[in-house]
Amino acid sequence: MRKDIISLGSMSEKCWVKVLLVLFTVHYSLSTVAQQRLWNLRECCDYAVANNISIKQQENQRRQEEIQLSTAKNSRLPDLSGSVGQNFSFGRGLTADNTYSNTNTSSTSFSLGASVPIFTGFQIPNQIKLNQLNLEAATADLEKAKNDIRMQVAQAYVQILYDMEIADVAHRQIEIDSAQVARLQAFVNNGKASEAELSQQRATLANSTLTATQADNNTRLALLTLTQLLELPSPENFNIVRPDISGISGITDLSGLTPDAIYAEALGIKPEILSQQLKLKGTEHSIKIAQAGNYPTLSLSGGLGTNYYTTSGFKADGFGSQLKNNFSQYIGLNLNVPIFNRFQTRNQIRSARISQENQQLALDNTKKTLYQDIQKVYYNALNAQAKEKASQQAVATANDAFHLTQAKYENGKATITEFNESKNNYLKAESDLVQARYENIYQQALIAFYRGNDLTF
């Protein structure tokens, strides 16, 4: 009787240990899940924009243009400079009585001068306007860089969603194959199935496991790609929100849209077009800046100065007296008229006009590229919508065929090969539907993005 009590006590202790281990495991799992942050698409885009190195470089470029504009505006202000000089002279020199003698001379000079441009051939106002346009173009380029990273993030985000769905399909295939292995094992035990059929199904299960492993690895690689775009140090504890796509697919009615209509909207809002237009407008001022070399320039200058002299053998006034007596002031106008500068101005004007032609070509090429991108997205969206509808029908048909074959197989009217073939066709149809659905969502999001909406779904 005592042994039974001890045995029951030992069993009770073992149970408590198991319970504590289970509770600890559950607590650790919940803590890990709590630490794992789920990112939606908007959060990913915002984080990438805030931390991407290329965007930071573009921001620095914009700041440089701000400095250039400030420099151009300040060129209207007068400049002011001061100087102090000390000179010593040794050896023979001509004296006041027209004879030569060995003398030592020293002089100290002080001067303060200023000048202000009055007329520069309209160079300063055109330079200010050019720098203002360059700043606006740099701002547009910065927004273009942000849009580019947003599109890359969205593409990586959709790729993760697609890989997750494919992994789910692969794991469902494992469940089906595992159930069939267990069923065949029972049949083998009862003598209703052969070992060959069981081995074949086990091989099928092994292939399904391999496929699921590859799908899981693809998901991890897709997560890594996105975290690298976000400049995150590691994909650990990183995952994304899986949106409910049942209400997303088909949100855009493309029947009332054409590539030309989308392009017309994009022309007025896309930053790459605005940037090229601003740069083209800036070339007009570049030509005027070059033409300023043909105009005379006028500037106003003025200054103050004084000095102190000593010569060996001669009595000199005191330092303060000389500075006071030698104090002088001046003011003047300086007119500079260009006559011939070896055709430099002419060639600068020609070069500026060629740059204007190149900028016009750059604008035309940017418009052409934008139109081609919109065309590609539009027809990809049409194809994705049609493919999704066809895939839905294919899934429905494959589902019916699979369940029919499954019933036949369970009743002994279909072989294991026929069952696996039907199952694979059904799972492939599901995979094709997932791919078409996410492609449709992504292409529709791009169309909305080209029309000025946020890149989200």
C-alpha positions in Angstrom: 0.0 0.0 0.0 2.9 2.4 0.8 4.6 1.6 -2.5 1.4 2.6 -4.3 1.3 5.9 -2.5 4.9 6.6 -3.4 4.3 5.6 -7.0 1.3 7.9 -7.2 3.3 10.7 -5.7 6.1 10.3 -8.2 3.6 10.3 -11.0 2.1 13.5 -9.6 5.5 15.1 -9.6 6.2 14.1 -13.1 2.9 15.5 -14.2 3.6 18.8 -12.5 7.0 19.0 -14.2 5.4 18.4 -17.6 2.7 21.0 -16.9 5.4 23.6 -15.9 7.3 22.8 -19.1 4.2 23.3 -21.2 3.4 26.5 -19.5 6.9 27.8 -20.0 6.8 26.9 -23.7 3.5 28.6 -24.2 4.7 31.7 -22.4 7.9 31.8 -24.5 5.9 31.3 -27.7 3.5 34.1 -26.8 6.4 36.4 -25.9 8.1 35.7 -29.2 4.8 36.4 -31.1 4.4 39.6 -29.1 7.9 40.7 -30.0 7.2 40.0 -33.7 5.9 43.1 -35.4 3.5 42.8 -38.3 4.2 45.5 -41.0 1.5 46.6 -43.5 2.4 48.0 -46.9 2.1 51.7 -45.9 4.4 51.2 -42.9 6.9 49.4 -45.1 6.9 52.2 -47.7 7.2 55.0 -45.1 10.0 53.3 -43.3 11.9 52.7 -46.6 11.5 56.3 -47.6 12.8 57.5 -44.3 15.8 55.1 -44.2 16.8 54.4 -47.8 20.4 55.5 -48.5 19.7 56.6 -52.1 16.9 58.8 -50.9 19.2 60.4 -48.3 21.7 61.1 -51.1 18.9 62.7 -53.1 17.9 64.8 -50.1 21.5 66.0 -49.8 21.5 66.9 -53.5 18.4 69.0 -52.9 20.1 70.8 -50.0 23.1 71.5 -52.3 20.7 73.2 -54.6 19.3 75.3 -51.8 22.8 76.5 -51.0 23.4 77.3 -54.7 20.2 79.4 -54.7 21.3 81.3 -51.6 24.7 82.0 -53.2 23.1 83.3 -56.4 20.8 85.6 -54.4 23.6 86.9 -52.2 25.6 87.9 -55.3 23.7 91.1 -55.4 25.1 92.2 -52.1 28.3 94.3 -51.9 31.5 92.6 -50.9 33.9 93.9 -48.3 37.6 93.1 -47.8 40.4 94.5 -45.7 44.1 94.1 -45.9 47.2 94.8 -43.9 50.7 94.9 -45.4 54.2 95.2 -44.0 57.2 95.7 -46.3 61.0 96.0 -45.7 63.6 97.2 -48.2 67.4 96.8 -47.8 70.4 97.9 -49.9 71.3 100.8 -52.2 68.5 103.0 -53.4 67.8 106.4 -54.9 67.4 109.1 -52.4 65.5 112.4 -52.5 68.6 114.3 -53.6 69.0 112.0 -56.6 72.0 110.1 -55.2 72.3 106.5 -54.2 73.0 105.3 -50.7 72.5 102.3 -48.5 69.2 102.7 -46.8 66.7 100.6 -44.9 63.0 101.3 -45.5 59.9 99.9 -44.0 56.2 100.6 -44.7 53.0 99.5 -43.1 49.7 99.9 -45.0 46.0 99.4 -44.1 43.2 99.3 -46.5 39.4 98.5 -46.6 37.6 98.2 -49.9 34.1 97.4 -51.1 32.4 96.9 -54.4 28.8 96.2 -55.6 27.6 95.1 -59.0 25.2 97.5 -60.7 24.7 95.9 -64.1 25.9 92.5 -65.1 24.1 92.0 -68.4 21.2 90.4 -66.5 23.4 87.5 -65.4 22.5 87.7 -61.7 18.7 87.6 -62.1 18.9 84.8 -64.6 21.3 82.9 -62.4 18.9 83.3 -59.5 16.0 82.0 -61.6 18.1 79.1 -62.9 19.0 78.0 -59.4 15.4 78.3 -58.3 14.3 76.0 -61.1 17.2 73.6 -60.2 15.9 73.5 -56.6 12.4 72.7 -57.8 13.7 70.0 -60.1 15.8 68.5 -57.3 12.7 68.4 -55.2 10.8 66.6 -57.9 13.7 64.2 -58.3 13.6 63.5 -54.6 9.9 62.6 -54.9 10.7 60.4 -57.9 13.2 58.5 -55.8 10.6 58.1 -53.1 8.1 56.7 -55.6 10.7 54.3 -57.0 11.4 52.8 -53.6 7.7 52.6 -52.9 7.2 50.6 -56.0 10.1 48.3 -55.2 8.7 47.8 -51.7 5.2 47.1 -53.0 6.6 44.5 -55.5 8.6 42.8 -52.7 5.5 42.9 -50.4 3.3 41.2 -53.0 6.0 38.6 -53.7 5.9 37.7 -50.0 2.2 37.4 -50.0 2.3 35.2 -53.1 5.1 33.0 -51.6 3.0 32.6 -48.4 0.0 31.5 -50.3 2.1 29.0 -52.3 3.5 27.7 -49.0 0.0 27.3 -47.7 -1.0 25.3 -50.7 2.1 23.1 -50.4 1.3 22.4 -46.7 -2.3 21.5 -47.6 -0.8 19.0 -50.1 1.2 17.5 -47.2 -2.0 17.1 -45.2 -3.7 15.3 -48.0 -0.8 13.0 -48.7 -0.3 12.3 -45.0 -3.9 11.3 -44.7 -3.6 9.0 -47.7 -0.4 7.4 -46.3 -2.3 6.7 -43.1 -5.2 5.3 -45.0 -3.1 3.1 -47.1 -1.2 1.9 -44.1 -4.5 0.8 -42.6 -5.4 -1.0 -45.8 -2.0 -2.7 -45.9 -2.6 -3.9 -42.4 -6.0 -5.3 -43.4 -4.6 -6.8 -46.6 -6.7 -4.4 -48.8 -3.7 -2.6 -50.3 -0.2 -3.6 -51.4 3.1 -2.4 -50.0 3.9 -1.0 -53.5 0.9 1.3 -53.3 2.0 2.5 -49.8 5.6 3.1 -51.0 4.4 5.1 -53.9 2.2 7.2 -51.7 5.1 7.7 -49.2 7.3 8.9 -52.1 4.5 11.3 -53.1 4.4 12.6 -49.5 8.2 13.1 -49.5 8.0 15.1 -52.7 5.2 17.2 -51.2 7.4 17.8 -48.1 10.2 18.9 -50.4 7.9 21.3 -52.3 6.7 22.8 -49.0 10.3 23.2 -47.8 11.2 25.0 -51.0 8.1 27.2 -50.6 9.0 28.1 -47.0 12.5 29.0 -48.1 11.2 31.2 -50.9 9.1 33.0 -48.3 12.1 33.6 -46.1 14.1 34.9 -49.1 11.3 37.2 -50.0 11.2 38.5 -46.5 14.9 39.1 -46.6 14.6 41.0 -49.8 12.0 43.3 -48.3 14.0 43.9 -45.1 17.0 44.8 -47.2 14.9 47.4 -49.0 13.9 48.7 -45.6 17.5 48.9 -44.5 16.7 46.6 -41.6 19.7 44.7 -40.2 18.0 41.3 -40.1 14.7 39.7 -41.1 14.4 38.1 -37.6 11.1 39.0 -35.9 9.9 40.6 -39.1 6.7 39.7 -40.8 4.0 41.4 -42.8 0.2 41.8 -42.6 -1.7 39.4 -44.8 -4.6 41.5 -46.1 -8.0 40.0 -46.8 -7.8 39.8 -50.6 -11.4 38.6 -51.0 -12.6 42.2 -51.3 -9.6 43.6 -53.1 -9.6 41.7 -56.4 -11.5 43.4 -59.1 -11.6 46.8 -57.3 -10.7 48.7 -60.5 -13.1 48.7 -63.5 -10.7 49.0 -66.4 -13.6 49.2 -69.0 -13.7 53.0 -68.7 -10.0 53.5 -68.8 -7.4 53.6 -71.6 -3.7 54.0 -71.5 -4.1 57.5 -73.1 -6.5 58.6 -70.3 -4.2 57.3 -67.6 -1.2 59.0 -69.3 -3.0 62.3 -69.5 -3.6 62.2 -65.7 0.0 61.1 -65.0 1.6 63.9 -67.1 0.3 66.5 -64.6 1.3 64.8 -61.4 4.3 62.5 -61.9 7.5 64.1 -60.5 9.8 62.8 -63.2 7.9 64.8 -65.8 7.8 67.9 -63.7 11.6 67.6 -63.1 12.4 67.4 -66.8 10.0 70.3 -67.6 11.7 72.5 -64.9 15.2 71.6 -66.2 14.0 72.5 -69.8 12.8 75.8 -68.5 16.1 76.3 -66.8 18.0 76.0 -70.1 16.4 79.2 -71.3 18.1 81.1 -68.4 21.3 79.2 -69.1 21.3 80.7 -72.6 20.6 84.2 -71.2 23.5 83.8 -68.7 25.8 82.9 -71.6 24.5 85.9 -73.6 25.4 88.2 -70.7 29.0 88.0 -71.9 28.0 90.3 -74.8 26.9 93.1 -72.5 29.0 95.6 -70.6 29.2 95.4 -66.9 29.1 98.3 -64.4 30.2 98.2 -60.8 30.6 100.6 -58.0 33.6 100.5 -55.7 35.0 102.4 -52.8 37.6 102.1 -50.1 39.7 103.5 -47.3 43.5 103.4 -46.8 46.4 104.7 -44.9 50.1 103.8 -44.4 53.2 104.4 -42.3 56.8 104.9 -43.7 60.2 104.9 -42.1 63.6 105.3 -43.8 67.0 105.0 -42.2 68.8 108.3 -41.9 65.7 110.3 -42.1 63.4 111.5 -39.3 59.9 110.2 -39.6 56.7 111.4 -38.0 55.1 109.2 -35.4 53.0 106.1 -36.2 49.7 107.7 -35.2 50.5 111.0 -37.0 51.4 109.3 -40.3 48.2 107.1 -40.1 46.2 110.2 -39.7 48.0 112.3 -42.3 48.1 109.5 -44.9 44.5 108.6 -44.5 42.7 108.5 -48.0 39.4 107.5 -49.4 38.2 106.7 -52.9 35.0 105.9 -54.7 34.6 105.0 -58.4 32.6 103.4 -61.2 34.0 100.6 -63.2 32.7 100.0 -66.7 33.9 96.9 -68.6 32.9 96.7 -72.3 33.6 93.3 -74.0 35.2 93.7 -77.4 36.8 90.4 -78.3 37.3 87.4 -76.1 38.4 84.8 -78.7 34.8 83.7 -79.4 34.4 82.3 -75.9 31.0 84.0 -75.4 29.7 82.9 -78.8 30.7 79.3 -78.1 29.2 79.4 -74.6 25.9 80.5 -76.2 26.1 77.7 -78.8 26.8 75.1 -76.1 23.9 76.4 -74.0 21.5 76.0 -76.9 22.7 72.4 -77.6 22.1 71.7 -73.9 18.6 73.0 -74.4 18.0 70.6 -77.3 19.3 67.7 -75.3 17.0 68.6 -72.4 14.0 68.7 -74.7 15.0 65.2 -75.9 15.3 64.1 -72.3 11.8 65.3 -71.6 10.4 63.6 -74.7 12.2 60.4 -73.7 10.8 60.6 -70.1 7.3 61.0 -71.5 7.7 58.1 -73.9 9.0 55.9 -71.1 6.1 56.9 -68.8 3.6 56.1 -71.6 5.2 52.8 -72.3 5.2 51.9 -68.6 1.5 52.8 -68.4 0.7 50.7 -71.5 2.5 47.7 -70.0 0.7 48.1 -66.6 -2.7 48.6 -68.3 -2.4 45.5 -70.5 -0.9 43.5 -67.6 -3.9 44.4 -65.5 -6.3 43.3 -68.2 -4.4 40.1 -68.6 -4.3 39.6 -64.8 -8.1 40.1 -64.5 -8.8 37.7 -67.3 -6.3 35.2 -65.9 -7.9 35.4 -62.4 -11.4 34.7 -63.8 -10.1 31.8 -65.8 -8.2 30.5 -62.8 -11.3 30.7 -60.6 -13.2 28.5 -63.1 -10.2 26.1 -63.4 -10.1 25.8 -59.6 -13.8 25.0 -59.4 -13.4 22.4 -62.2 -10.3 20.9 -60.7 -11.9 20.8 -57.2 -14.9 18.8 -58.6 -12.7 16.5 -60.5 -10.5 15.9 -57.4 -13.4 15.1 -55.1 -14.9 12.8 -57.7 -11.6 11.0 -58.2 -11.1 10.8 -54.4 -14.5 9.1 -54.0 -13.7 6.7 -56.8 -10.3 5.9 -55.2 -11.8 5.3 -51.8 -14.3 2.9 -53.4 -11.6 1.1 -55.3 -12.6 2.4 -58.7 -9.5 4.6 -59.3 -5.8 3.9 -58.9 -3.4 5.8 -56.6 -1.8 7.3 -59.7 -5.1 8.7 -60.9 -5.8 10.1 -57.4 -2.4 11.8 -57.2 -2.7 13.2 -60.7 -6.1 14.7 -59.9 -4.8 16.1 -56.6 -1.8 17.7 -58.3 -4.0 19.3 -60.9 -6.2 20.7 -58.2 -3.3 22.1 -56.2 -1.7 23.5 -59.3 -5.0 25.3 -60.2 -5.0 26.8 -56.7 -1.4 28.0 -57.1 -2.3 29.5 -60.5 -5.2 31.3 -59.0 -3.1 32.7 -56.2 -0.5 34.0 -58.6 -3.2 35.6 -60.9 -5.0 37.2 -57.9 -1.9 38.9 -56.5 -0.7 39.9 -60.0 -4.2 41.5 -60.5 -4.0 43.3 -57.2 -0.5 44.6 -57.9 -1.2 45.8 -61.4 -4.4 47.6 -60.2 -2.5 49.2 -57.4 0.1 50.5 -60.0 -2.7 51.9 -62.2 -4.1 53.8 -59.2 -0.6 54.9 -58.4 0.0 56.4 -61.9 -3.3 58.3 -61.4 -2.0 60.0 -58.3 -3.3 57.7 -55.5 -1.2 56.1 -52.7 0.4 52.8 -53.5 -1.6 50.6 -51.2 -4.1 47.7 -51.1 
